[in-house]
Amino acid sequence: MQSPNEKPHYSGHRQRLRNKFLSDPKSISNHELLEMLLFYAFLRKDTKPTAKALLHRFKSLKEMISADRGDLKKVNGVGESTAILLSLVHEISNRMLLEKISESAAVMSAAHVVDYYKNALGQAKKEQLRVMFLNNRNKLISEEIMQEGTVNNTAVYPREIVQRALEHGAGAIIMVHNHPSGDPTPSKQDIIMTKMISDIVGKLDIVLLDHIIISKTGTVSLKEQGII
């Protein structure tokens, strides 16, 4: 039994990891980096087993950070507080990427926004439609979730998209939605809906710059495919 004055076995390990990180952050492995993050969820616990269990379950830091809280809590040793901590990291990374887009002089194509949406939607279990509203110089005004549907369908209401575009005084929009199935290939419904919205907003002098489909396995730009 550990005496009251004896330090826990992981105490020295934590300090060694901190020193290693402060000396050379790039020398820290992924599981060590995750161990250190978990220090702030477990103040008095060896975090190595939990870090290794998380990486074993999700295979990469990216998949783990973007995982659903419910899936995170299925990992042994992960409770609500830890799941929230990891979700906070994901949300912070999303906002940093969106800030980068907001600071861009102009947003013109999928290349400008794909990293943000792969991070935000790549692991999502439900289909979601988001729209970027841009001014006449193609600078981001706002990015909004327009619809969130089931795993295989999103009800798209062109009137709501048009209404928000007019409220923002937008000169252009970019539509993005995810395919939780993993296949980013546009469906017949995706193509019909894209052409319909392009036609509707075009009559109001608003340009649909692109419609991007995101999945775990890749992305597809309907503009690059010549559909828009």
C-alpha positions as CSV (number, residue, x, y, z in Angstrom):
1,M,0.0,0.0,0.0
2,Q,1.2,3.5,-0.9
3,S,2.1,5.6,2.2
4,P,0.3,9.0,2.6
5,N,3.6,10.8,1.9
6,E,4.6,8.7,-1.1
7,K,4.1,10.2,-4.5
8,P,2.0,8.1,-7.0
9,H,4.1,6.1,-9.5
10,Y,2.9,8.3,-12.4
11,S,4.0,11.6,-10.8
12,G,7.5,11.4,-12.1
13,H,6.3,10.3,-15.5
14,R,4.1,13.4,-15.8
15,Q,6.9,15.7,-15.0
16,R,9.2,13.9,-17.5
17,L,6.6,14.3,-20.2
18,R,6.2,18.0,-19.4
19,N,9.9,18.6,-19.6
20,K,10.1,16.7,-22.9
21,F,7.3,18.7,-24.4
22,L,8.8,22.0,-23.2
23,S,12.2,21.1,-24.6
24,D,11.0,19.8,-28.0
25,P,7.3,19.5,-28.7
26,K,7.8,17.6,-31.9
27,S,9.6,14.9,-30.0
28,I,6.3,14.0,-28.3
29,S,4.5,11.0,-29.8
30,N,0.8,11.0,-30.4
31,H,-0.1,8.9,-27.4
32,E,2.2,11.0,-25.2
33,L,0.5,14.2,-26.4
34,L,-2.9,12.7,-25.6
35,E,-1.6,11.5,-22.2
36,M,-0.6,15.1,-21.4
37,L,-4.0,16.4,-22.6
38,L,-5.7,13.9,-20.3
39,F,-3.7,15.3,-17.3
40,Y,-6.4,18.0,-17.2
41,A,-9.2,15.5,-17.0
42,F,-7.5,13.2,-14.5
43,L,-5.6,15.1,-11.9
44,R,-4.6,12.0,-9.9
45,K,-4.5,9.1,-12.3
46,D,-2.1,7.4,-14.8
47,T,-3.4,8.6,-18.1
48,K,-1.3,6.3,-20.3
49,P,-3.8,3.4,-20.5
50,T,-6.7,5.7,-21.4
51,A,-4.6,7.5,-24.1
52,K,-3.6,4.1,-25.6
53,A,-7.2,2.8,-25.5
54,L,-8.5,5.9,-27.3
55,L,-5.9,5.7,-30.1
56,H,-6.5,2.0,-30.4
57,R,-10.2,2.5,-30.8
58,F,-10.1,5.5,-33.2
59,K,-6.7,4.8,-34.9
60,S,-5.7,8.5,-35.2
61,L,-5.8,11.8,-33.3
62,K,-8.1,13.3,-36.0
63,E,-10.7,10.6,-35.8
64,M,-10.6,10.6,-32.0
65,I,-11.0,14.4,-31.6
66,S,-13.9,14.5,-34.1
67,A,-15.7,11.5,-32.7
68,D,-19.1,11.7,-31.2
69,R,-19.1,12.0,-27.4
70,G,-21.2,8.9,-27.1
71,D,-18.5,6.9,-29.0
72,L,-15.8,8.4,-26.9
73,K,-17.5,7.3,-23.7
74,K,-17.5,3.7,-25.0
75,V,-13.7,3.6,-24.4
76,N,-12.7,2.2,-21.0
77,G,-11.8,5.0,-18.7
78,V,-13.5,7.8,-20.6
79,G,-16.4,9.6,-18.8
80,E,-18.4,12.7,-19.6
81,S,-15.7,15.1,-18.5
82,T,-13.1,13.6,-20.7
83,A,-15.5,13.4,-23.6
84,I,-16.3,17.1,-23.2
85,L,-12.6,18.0,-23.0
86,L,-11.9,16.2,-26.3
87,S,-15.0,17.7,-28.0
88,L,-13.7,21.2,-26.9
89,V,-10.4,20.5,-28.6
90,H,-12.4,19.6,-31.8
91,E,-14.6,22.7,-31.6
92,I,-11.5,25.0,-31.0
93,S,-9.8,23.5,-34.1
94,N,-13.0,24.0,-36.2
95,R,-13.1,27.7,-35.2
96,M,-9.5,28.2,-35.9
97,L,-10.0,26.9,-39.4
98,L,-13.1,29.0,-39.9
99,E,-11.1,32.1,-38.7
100,K,-8.5,31.4,-41.4
101,I,-11.3,31.3,-44.0
102,S,-12.8,34.6,-42.6
103,E,-9.4,36.3,-42.9
104,S,-9.0,35.2,-46.5
105,A,-9.3,38.0,-49.1
106,A,-11.7,35.8,-51.1
107,V,-13.2,32.4,-51.1
108,M,-13.6,31.0,-54.6
109,S,-13.5,27.2,-54.6
110,A,-13.5,24.0,-52.7
111,A,-9.8,24.3,-52.1
112,H,-10.4,27.3,-49.8
113,V,-12.8,25.5,-47.4
114,V,-12.3,21.7,-47.7
115,D,-10.0,21.4,-44.6
116,Y,-12.5,23.1,-42.4
117,Y,-15.4,21.0,-43.5
118,K,-13.4,17.7,-43.4
119,N,-12.6,18.6,-39.8
120,A,-16.2,19.7,-39.0
121,L,-18.2,17.1,-40.9
122,G,-15.9,14.2,-41.9
123,Q,-16.9,12.0,-38.9
124,A,-20.5,13.2,-38.5
125,K,-23.1,10.5,-38.2
126,K,-26.0,12.6,-39.4
127,E,-26.3,14.4,-42.7
128,Q,-26.0,18.1,-42.4
129,L,-26.3,21.0,-44.8
130,R,-24.2,24.1,-44.2
131,V,-24.0,27.3,-46.3
132,M,-21.3,29.9,-46.5
133,F,-22.7,33.4,-47.3
134,L,-20.1,35.6,-49.1
135,N,-20.2,39.3,-50.0
136,N,-19.7,40.6,-53.6
137,R,-16.0,40.2,-53.2
138,N,-16.4,36.6,-52.1
139,K,-15.3,37.3,-48.5
140,L,-17.1,35.3,-45.9
141,I,-20.0,37.0,-44.1
142,S,-21.4,34.0,-42.2
143,E,-21.4,30.2,-42.1
144,E,-24.6,28.6,-41.0
145,I,-26.2,25.1,-40.4
146,M,-29.3,25.2,-42.6
147,Q,-30.5,21.6,-42.0
148,E,-29.6,18.5,-40.1
149,G,-31.3,15.3,-41.2
150,T,-31.1,11.6,-40.8
151,V,-28.1,9.6,-41.8
152,N,-29.3,9.4,-45.4
153,N,-31.4,12.4,-46.1
154,T,-31.4,16.2,-45.6
155,A,-34.5,18.1,-46.3
156,V,-33.4,21.2,-48.3
157,Y,-35.6,24.3,-48.3
158,P,-34.4,26.7,-51.0
159,R,-36.6,29.4,-49.6
160,E,-34.7,29.4,-46.3
161,I,-31.3,29.6,-48.1
162,V,-32.5,32.4,-50.3
163,Q,-34.0,34.3,-47.3
164,R,-30.7,34.1,-45.3
165,A,-28.7,35.1,-48.4
166,L,-30.9,38.2,-48.8
167,E,-30.7,39.0,-45.1
168,H,-26.9,38.9,-45.3
169,G,-26.8,40.9,-48.5
170,A,-24.8,38.0,-50.0
171,G,-23.4,38.1,-53.5
172,A,-22.5,34.4,-53.5
173,I,-22.9,31.2,-51.5
174,I,-21.1,27.9,-51.1
175,M,-23.2,24.9,-50.1
176,V,-21.7,21.9,-48.2
177,H,-23.2,18.7,-47.0
178,N,-21.8,15.4,-45.8
179,H,-22.4,11.8,-46.7
180,P,-22.2,9.7,-43.5
181,S,-22.2,6.6,-45.6
182,G,-18.6,7.3,-46.6
183,D,-19.1,7.7,-50.3
184,P,-18.9,11.3,-51.5
185,T,-20.3,10.6,-54.9
186,P,-23.2,13.0,-55.5
187,S,-26.6,11.4,-55.7
188,K,-29.2,12.2,-58.4
189,Q,-31.1,14.1,-55.7
190,D,-27.9,16.1,-54.9
191,I,-27.5,17.1,-58.5
192,I,-31.1,18.1,-59.0
193,M,-31.1,20.1,-55.8
194,T,-27.9,21.9,-56.7
195,K,-29.1,22.9,-60.2
196,M,-32.4,24.1,-58.7
197,I,-30.8,26.3,-56.1
198,S,-28.3,27.6,-58.5
199,D,-31.1,28.6,-60.8
200,I,-33.2,30.2,-58.0
201,V,-30.3,32.3,-56.5
202,G,-29.0,33.2,-59.9
203,K,-32.3,35.1,-60.6
204,L,-31.5,37.2,-57.6
205,D,-27.9,37.9,-58.8
206,I,-26.5,35.6,-56.2
207,V,-23.9,33.1,-57.4
208,L,-23.7,29.5,-56.2
209,L,-19.9,29.1,-56.3
210,D,-19.8,25.5,-55.4
211,H,-21.6,22.6,-53.7
212,I,-19.1,20.4,-51.8
213,I,-19.8,16.9,-50.5
214,I,-17.8,15.7,-47.6
215,S,-17.3,12.1,-46.4
216,K,-14.8,10.1,-44.4
217,T,-13.1,8.9,-47.6
218,G,-12.9,12.1,-49.6
219,T,-14.6,15.2,-51.0
220,V,-16.4,16.0,-54.2
221,S,-16.8,19.5,-55.7
222,L,-19.9,19.7,-58.0
223,K,-18.3,22.7,-59.6
224,E,-15.2,20.8,-60.5
225,Q,-17.4,18.0,-61.9
226,G,-19.1,20.6,-64.2
227,I,-22.5,20.2,-62.6
228,I,-22.7,23.9,-61.7
